[in-house]
Amino acid sequence: SEDMEVTNWGYTHISVKEFCYVWTIRNFSPCIDGIRRTITSPVFSLEANDEVTWCLRAHPNGVDEVSECYMSVFLELLSCRKSPVWAKYEFWITTSQGEKYQCMKSFNVHSFQKNQYRGFKKFILGDFLISHPRRFLPENKLTLCCKVSIVGSVFGMPGQNITPAIKDPRHLLTDDLGELWENSLFTDCCLLVAGHEFRAHKAILAARSPVFRAMFEHEMEERLGNPTEIHDLDPKVFKEMMGFIYTGKAPHLQSHSMATDVLTAADKYGLEGLKVLCEDALCRNLSVENAAQTLILADLHKREQLKTQALYFIALHASVVSETSEWKSMMETHPHLVG
Protein backbone atom coordinates (compact mmCIF):
# COMPACT_ATOMS: atom_id res chain seq x y z
CA SER A 1 0.00 0.00 0.00
CA GLU A 2 1.15 3.51 -0.75
CA ASP A 3 2.04 5.92 2.05
CA MET A 4 -0.46 8.72 2.47
CA GLU A 5 0.94 12.10 1.52
CA VAL A 6 1.09 14.59 4.39
CA THR A 7 -0.55 17.79 3.21
CA ASN A 8 -0.76 19.64 6.50
CA TRP A 9 0.90 19.42 9.88
CA GLY A 10 1.22 21.29 13.11
CA TYR A 11 3.64 21.54 16.02
CA THR A 12 2.45 22.41 19.50
CA HIS A 13 4.76 23.35 22.38
CA ILE A 14 3.51 23.80 25.94
CA SER A 15 5.77 26.23 27.75
CA VAL A 16 6.62 26.58 31.41
CA LYS A 17 7.56 30.10 32.47
CA GLU A 18 9.32 30.40 35.82
CA PHE A 19 10.15 33.42 37.92
CA CYS A 20 11.03 34.14 41.53
CA TYR A 21 9.67 36.97 43.67
CA VAL A 22 11.59 38.14 46.75
CA TRP A 23 9.57 39.96 49.40
CA THR A 24 11.20 41.70 52.36
CA ILE A 25 8.90 42.40 55.32
CA ARG A 26 10.36 45.03 57.65
CA ASN A 27 9.72 45.25 61.41
CA PHE A 28 8.38 41.70 61.36
CA SER A 29 8.73 40.45 64.96
CA PRO A 30 5.94 42.65 66.48
CA CYS A 31 3.52 40.93 64.08
CA ILE A 32 3.89 37.65 66.04
CA ASP A 33 1.43 38.73 68.72
CA GLY A 34 -1.45 36.24 68.42
CA ILE A 35 -3.69 38.65 66.50
CA ARG A 36 -4.78 37.36 63.11
CA ARG A 37 -3.83 39.79 60.39
CA THR A 38 -2.93 39.75 56.72
CA ILE A 39 0.19 41.32 55.24
CA THR A 40 0.04 41.70 51.46
CA SER A 41 3.01 42.15 49.16
CA PRO A 42 3.19 44.65 46.29
CA VAL A 43 1.67 43.42 43.03
CA PHE A 44 4.13 41.56 40.78
CA SER A 45 4.19 39.78 37.43
CA LEU A 46 6.56 37.88 35.16
CA GLU A 47 7.22 40.85 32.89
CA ALA A 48 6.31 44.53 32.73
CA ASN A 49 2.81 45.07 31.31
CA ASP A 50 2.00 41.38 31.87
CA GLU A 51 -1.76 40.83 32.14
CA VAL A 52 -1.24 38.08 34.72
CA THR A 53 -0.51 39.69 38.10
CA TRP A 54 0.05 38.17 41.52
CA CYS A 55 0.67 39.05 45.14
CA LEU A 56 1.81 37.17 48.24
CA ARG A 57 -0.19 37.03 51.46
CA ALA A 58 1.44 36.40 54.82
CA HIS A 59 -0.53 35.69 57.99
CA PRO A 60 2.02 35.86 60.87
CA ASN A 61 -0.44 34.23 63.34
CA GLY A 62 -2.18 31.81 61.00
CA VAL A 63 -5.64 31.95 59.46
CA ASP A 64 -7.67 29.78 61.85
CA GLU A 65 -7.47 27.92 65.16
CA VAL A 66 -5.61 25.00 63.60
CA SER A 67 -2.83 27.24 62.27
CA GLU A 68 -2.77 29.95 64.96
CA CYS A 69 0.79 29.11 66.09
CA TYR A 70 2.09 29.17 62.54
CA MET A 71 2.85 31.73 59.89
CA SER A 72 0.64 31.03 56.85
CA VAL A 73 1.74 32.01 53.33
CA PHE A 74 -0.26 32.15 50.10
CA LEU A 75 0.13 33.05 46.44
CA GLU A 76 -2.87 34.98 45.05
CA LEU A 77 -3.81 35.54 41.41
CA LEU A 78 -5.01 39.15 41.11
CA SER A 79 -5.71 39.54 37.41
CA CYS A 80 -5.54 37.59 34.17
CA ARG A 81 -6.89 37.92 30.66
CA LYS A 82 -8.07 34.32 30.54
CA SER A 83 -8.75 31.97 33.44
CA PRO A 84 -7.83 29.61 34.84
CA VAL A 85 -4.07 30.13 35.07
CA TRP A 86 -2.22 26.87 35.73
CA ALA A 87 0.79 27.16 38.01
CA LYS A 88 3.03 25.49 40.57
CA TYR A 89 4.55 27.42 43.45
CA GLU A 90 7.33 27.11 45.98
CA PHE A 91 7.96 29.15 49.13
CA TRP A 92 11.07 29.50 51.27
CA ILE A 93 12.75 31.90 53.67
CA THR A 94 16.17 33.32 52.82
CA THR A 95 18.38 33.37 55.92
CA SER A 96 20.92 36.04 56.85
CA GLN A 97 23.56 33.75 55.30
CA GLY A 98 21.66 33.67 52.01
CA GLU A 99 20.52 30.05 52.45
CA LYS A 100 17.11 28.62 51.56
CA TYR A 101 15.15 27.53 54.63
CA GLN A 102 11.77 25.80 55.06
CA CYS A 103 11.32 25.15 51.35
CA MET A 104 7.71 24.03 50.70
CA LYS A 105 6.29 23.43 47.24
CA SER A 106 3.02 22.38 45.68
CA PHE A 107 3.06 18.74 44.62
CA ASN A 108 0.90 19.35 41.55
CA VAL A 109 0.07 22.05 39.04
CA HIS A 110 -2.97 23.96 40.34
CA SER A 111 -5.58 26.03 38.54
CA PHE A 112 -5.94 29.62 39.76
CA GLN A 113 -9.08 31.65 39.14
CA LYS A 114 -8.98 35.42 39.59
CA ASN A 115 -8.66 36.36 43.31
CA GLN A 116 -8.01 32.73 44.26
CA TYR A 117 -5.06 31.99 46.51
CA ARG A 118 -3.18 28.83 47.39
CA GLY A 119 -0.33 28.05 49.73
CA PHE A 120 0.45 26.66 53.15
CA LYS A 121 -1.48 27.26 56.37
CA LYS A 122 1.31 25.78 58.49
CA PHE A 123 4.40 27.20 56.83
CA ILE A 124 6.59 27.76 59.90
CA LEU A 125 6.06 28.26 63.64
CA GLY A 126 6.01 31.95 64.52
CA ASP A 127 7.81 31.40 67.84
CA PHE A 128 10.58 29.56 66.02
CA LEU A 129 11.20 32.59 63.79
CA ILE A 130 11.43 35.14 66.58
CA SER A 131 13.57 32.83 68.74
CA HIS A 132 16.26 32.83 66.00
CA PRO A 133 16.39 36.52 65.00
CA ARG A 134 20.00 36.55 63.81
CA ARG A 135 19.32 33.81 61.31
CA PHE A 136 15.82 34.68 60.10
CA LEU A 137 15.20 38.32 61.08
CA PRO A 138 18.40 40.33 60.51
CA GLU A 139 17.61 43.98 61.29
CA ASN A 140 14.10 42.68 62.07
CA LYS A 141 13.46 41.94 58.38
CA LEU A 142 11.99 38.68 57.07
CA THR A 143 12.86 37.71 53.49
CA LEU A 144 10.20 35.48 51.96
CA CYS A 145 10.68 34.07 48.46
CA CYS A 146 8.18 32.52 46.08
CA LYS A 147 9.01 30.74 42.83
CA VAL A 148 6.08 30.58 40.40
CA SER A 149 5.98 28.20 37.43
CA ILE A 150 3.20 29.09 34.98
CA VAL A 151 2.25 26.15 32.80
CA GLY A 152 0.35 25.95 29.57
CA SER A 153 1.21 28.74 27.13
CA VAL A 154 0.91 27.28 23.63
CA PHE A 155 3.10 28.22 20.68
CA GLY A 156 2.95 27.09 17.03
CA MET A 157 5.68 26.83 14.40
CA PRO A 158 6.02 30.09 12.40
CA GLY A 159 3.74 30.08 9.41
CA GLN A 160 1.81 27.04 10.58
CA ASN A 161 -1.53 26.70 12.33
CA ILE A 162 -1.38 25.39 15.89
CA THR A 163 -2.70 21.87 16.09
CA PRO A 164 -6.20 22.11 17.57
CA ALA A 165 -6.37 20.75 21.07
CA ILE A 166 -8.14 17.42 21.35
CA LYS A 167 -10.61 17.33 24.22
CA ASP A 168 -9.40 14.79 26.74
CA PRO A 169 -12.14 12.15 27.06
CA ARG A 170 -10.81 10.69 30.32
CA HIS A 171 -12.79 12.99 32.58
CA LEU A 172 -15.95 11.92 30.76
CA LEU A 173 -15.08 8.29 31.45
CA THR A 174 -14.59 8.90 35.18
CA ASP A 175 -17.83 10.88 35.33
CA ASP A 176 -19.72 8.03 33.66
CA LEU A 177 -18.16 5.38 35.91
CA GLY A 178 -18.87 7.57 38.92
CA GLU A 179 -22.54 7.67 37.92
CA LEU A 180 -22.60 3.86 37.80
CA TRP A 181 -21.29 3.81 41.37
CA GLU A 182 -23.39 6.63 42.80
CA ASN A 183 -26.65 5.36 41.34
CA SER A 184 -25.97 1.60 41.68
CA LEU A 185 -26.70 1.00 37.99
CA PHE A 186 -26.47 -2.59 36.61
CA THR A 187 -24.59 -3.88 39.65
CA ASP A 188 -23.72 -7.55 40.07
CA CYS A 189 -22.38 -7.78 43.63
CA CYS A 190 -23.17 -6.55 47.11
CA LEU A 191 -20.54 -5.61 49.70
CA LEU A 192 -21.51 -5.47 53.37
CA VAL A 193 -19.53 -3.06 55.56
CA ALA A 194 -20.52 -2.72 59.23
CA GLY A 195 -24.16 -3.34 58.37
CA HIS A 196 -24.17 -0.99 55.36
CA GLU A 197 -24.77 -2.48 51.90
CA PHE A 198 -22.89 -1.16 48.87
CA ARG A 199 -23.83 -2.30 45.36
CA ALA A 200 -20.92 -2.55 42.92
CA HIS A 201 -19.53 -4.14 39.73
CA LYS A 202 -17.16 -7.09 39.99
CA ALA A 203 -15.38 -6.33 36.71
CA ILE A 204 -14.49 -2.78 37.78
CA LEU A 205 -13.37 -3.83 41.26
CA ALA A 206 -11.28 -6.69 39.87
CA ALA A 207 -9.65 -4.46 37.26
CA ARG A 208 -8.68 -1.84 39.84
CA SER A 209 -7.74 -3.95 42.88
CA PRO A 210 -5.74 -7.19 42.89
CA VAL A 211 -7.29 -8.02 46.25
CA PHE A 212 -10.85 -7.77 44.94
CA ARG A 213 -9.81 -9.78 41.89
CA ALA A 214 -8.47 -12.62 44.05
CA MET A 215 -11.54 -12.40 46.27
CA PHE A 216 -13.93 -12.87 43.35
CA GLU A 217 -11.81 -15.56 41.66
CA HIS A 218 -11.93 -17.72 44.78
CA GLU A 219 -15.50 -16.97 45.75
CA MET A 220 -17.22 -20.17 46.77
CA GLU A 221 -20.10 -21.28 44.54
CA GLU A 222 -22.49 -21.50 47.47
CA ARG A 223 -21.83 -17.83 48.29
CA LEU A 224 -22.73 -16.56 44.83
CA GLY A 225 -25.48 -13.96 45.11
CA ASN A 226 -24.89 -13.41 48.83
CA PRO A 227 -23.33 -10.19 50.18
CA THR A 228 -19.54 -10.22 50.57
CA GLU A 229 -18.57 -9.03 54.03
CA ILE A 230 -15.77 -6.47 54.31
CA HIS A 231 -14.19 -6.43 57.75
CA ASP A 232 -12.18 -3.78 59.63
CA LEU A 233 -13.33 -0.80 57.55
CA ASP A 234 -15.55 2.12 58.47
CA PRO A 235 -18.35 2.71 55.92
CA LYS A 236 -17.18 6.29 55.27
CA VAL A 237 -13.64 5.09 54.58
CA PHE A 238 -14.94 2.30 52.36
CA LYS A 239 -17.10 4.75 50.40
CA GLU A 240 -14.11 7.04 49.80
CA MET A 241 -12.05 4.06 48.62
CA MET A 242 -14.81 2.90 46.28
CA GLY A 243 -15.18 6.39 44.88
CA PHE A 244 -11.50 6.30 43.98
CA ILE A 245 -11.84 2.87 42.36
CA TYR A 246 -14.54 4.21 40.04
CA THR A 247 -13.28 7.76 39.38
CA GLY A 248 -9.62 8.01 40.39
CA LYS A 249 -10.57 10.80 42.82
CA ALA A 250 -10.66 11.04 46.62
CA PRO A 251 -12.03 14.47 47.56
CA HIS A 252 -12.48 13.93 51.31
CA LEU A 253 -8.91 13.50 52.58
CA GLN A 254 -8.63 16.90 54.26
CA SER A 255 -8.59 15.58 57.83
CA HIS A 256 -5.57 13.70 59.15
CA SER A 257 -7.72 10.88 60.57
CA MET A 258 -9.57 10.32 57.28
CA ALA A 259 -6.37 10.31 55.23
CA THR A 260 -4.82 7.88 57.74
CA ASP A 261 -7.74 5.44 57.59
CA VAL A 262 -8.02 5.62 53.80
CA LEU A 263 -4.27 4.98 53.45
CA THR A 264 -4.66 1.82 55.54
CA ALA A 265 -7.56 0.69 53.33
CA ALA A 266 -5.67 1.55 50.13
CA ASP A 267 -2.69 -0.49 51.30
CA LYS A 268 -4.92 -3.44 52.18
CA TYR A 269 -6.60 -3.43 48.75
CA GLY A 270 -3.50 -2.68 46.66
CA LEU A 271 -4.58 0.75 45.40
CA GLU A 272 -1.27 2.48 44.68
CA GLY A 273 -2.82 5.63 43.22
CA LEU A 274 -4.98 6.14 46.30
CA LYS A 275 -1.95 5.65 48.53
CA VAL A 276 -0.20 8.48 46.70
CA LEU A 277 -3.21 10.79 47.21
CA CYS A 278 -3.28 9.94 50.94
CA GLU A 279 0.46 10.50 51.21
CA ASP A 280 0.09 13.92 49.61
CA ALA A 281 -2.77 14.86 51.98
CA LEU A 282 -0.83 13.71 55.05
CA CYS A 283 2.25 15.68 54.00
CA ARG A 284 0.13 18.80 53.74
CA ASN A 285 -1.47 18.23 57.17
CA LEU A 286 1.67 17.63 59.21
CA SER A 287 1.52 19.34 62.59
CA VAL A 288 3.30 19.28 65.93
CA GLU A 289 0.53 17.08 67.33
CA ASN A 290 0.48 14.44 64.58
CA ALA A 291 4.11 14.36 63.37
CA ALA A 292 5.10 11.31 65.44
CA GLN A 293 1.96 9.37 64.50
CA THR A 294 2.52 10.25 60.83
CA LEU A 295 6.10 8.98 60.98
CA ILE A 296 4.91 5.63 62.37
CA LEU A 297 2.23 5.46 59.67
CA ALA A 298 4.74 6.19 56.90
CA ASP A 299 7.04 3.45 58.14
CA LEU A 300 4.18 0.94 58.48
CA HIS A 301 2.95 1.52 54.92
CA LYS A 302 6.42 2.08 53.38
CA ARG A 303 5.65 5.60 52.15
CA GLU A 304 9.12 7.06 51.74
CA GLN A 305 8.10 10.58 50.73
CA LEU A 306 5.82 10.87 53.75
CA LYS A 307 8.54 9.49 56.01
CA THR A 308 11.06 12.02 54.69
CA GLN A 309 8.62 14.91 55.15
CA ALA A 310 7.70 13.80 58.67
CA LEU A 311 11.36 13.50 59.71
CA TYR A 312 12.10 16.92 58.22
CA PHE A 313 9.15 18.47 60.05
CA ILE A 314 10.20 16.86 63.34
CA ALA A 315 13.78 18.09 62.94
CA LEU A 316 12.51 21.58 62.20
CA HIS A 317 10.22 21.68 65.24
CA ALA A 318 12.11 19.30 67.53
CA SER A 319 11.78 21.40 70.68
CA VAL A 320 7.96 21.36 70.62
CA VAL A 321 7.36 17.95 69.01
CA SER A 322 9.51 16.25 71.66
CA GLU A 323 7.15 17.55 74.37
CA THR A 324 4.04 15.85 72.96
CA SER A 325 2.65 12.62 74.41
CA GLU A 326 2.61 11.14 70.88
CA TRP A 327 6.35 11.63 70.56
CA LYS A 328 7.07 10.11 73.97
CA SER A 329 4.89 7.12 73.12
CA MET A 330 6.66 6.68 69.78
CA MET A 331 10.06 6.71 71.48
CA GLU A 332 8.92 3.76 73.58
CA THR A 333 7.32 1.72 70.80
CA HIS A 334 9.28 2.72 67.65
CA PRO A 335 12.67 4.11 68.77
CA HIS A 336 14.34 2.84 65.57
CA LEU A 337 12.53 5.49 63.52
CA VAL A 338 14.72 8.27 64.90
CA GLY A 339 17.75 6.25 65.86
Stockholm file with secondary structure:
# STOCKHOLM 1.0

chainA/1-339         SEDMEVTNWGYTHISVKEFCYVWTIRNFSPCIDGIRRTITSPVFSLEANDEVTWCLRAHPNGVDEVSECYMSVFLELLSCRKSPVWAKYEFWITTSQGEKYQCMKSFNVHSFQKNQYRGFKKFILGDFLISHPRRFLPENKLTLCCKVSIVGSVFGMPGQNITPAIKDPRHLLTDDLGELWENSLFTDCCLLVAGHEFRAHKAILAARSPVFRAMFEHEMEERLGNPTEIHDLDPKVFKEMMGFIYTGKAPHLQSHSMATDVLTAADKYGLEGLKVLCEDALCRNLSVENAAQTLILADLHKREQLKTQALYFIALHASVVSETSEWKSMMETHPHLVG
#=GR chainA/1-339 SS CCCCCCCCCCCEEEEEEEEEEEEEEESCGGGCSSCCCCEECCCEESSTTCSCEEEEEEETTCSSSTTTTEEEEEEEEEECSSSCEEEEEEEEEECTTSCEEEEEECSSCEEECTTCEEEEEEEEEHHHHHTCHHHHCGGGEEEEEEEEEEEEEEEECTTSCCCCCCCCTHHHHHHHHHHHHHTTTTCCEEEEETTEEEEECHHHHHHHCHHHHHHHHTCCGGGTTSCEEECSCCHHHHHHHHHHHHHSCCCCCCSHHHHHHHHHHHHHTTCHHHHHHHHHHHHHTCCTTTHHHHHHHHHHTTCHHHHHHHHHHHHHTHHHHTTSHHHHHHHHHCGGGCC
#=GC SS_cons         CCCCCCCCCCCEEEEEEEEEEEEEEESCGGGCSSCCCCEECCCEESSTTCSCEEEEEEETTCSSSTTTTEEEEEEEEEECSSSCEEEEEEEEEECTTSCEEEEEECSSCEEECTTCEEEEEEEEEHHHHHTCHHHHCGGGEEEEEEEEEEEEEEEECTTSCCCCCCCCTHHHHHHHHHHHHHTTTTCCEEEEETTEEEEECHHHHHHHCHHHHHHHHTCCGGGTTSCEEECSCCHHHHHHHHHHHHHSCCCCCCSHHHHHHHHHHHHHTTCHHHHHHHHHHHHHTCCTTTHHHHHHHHHHTTCHHHHHHHHHHHHHTHHHHTTSHHHHHHHHHCGGGCC
//
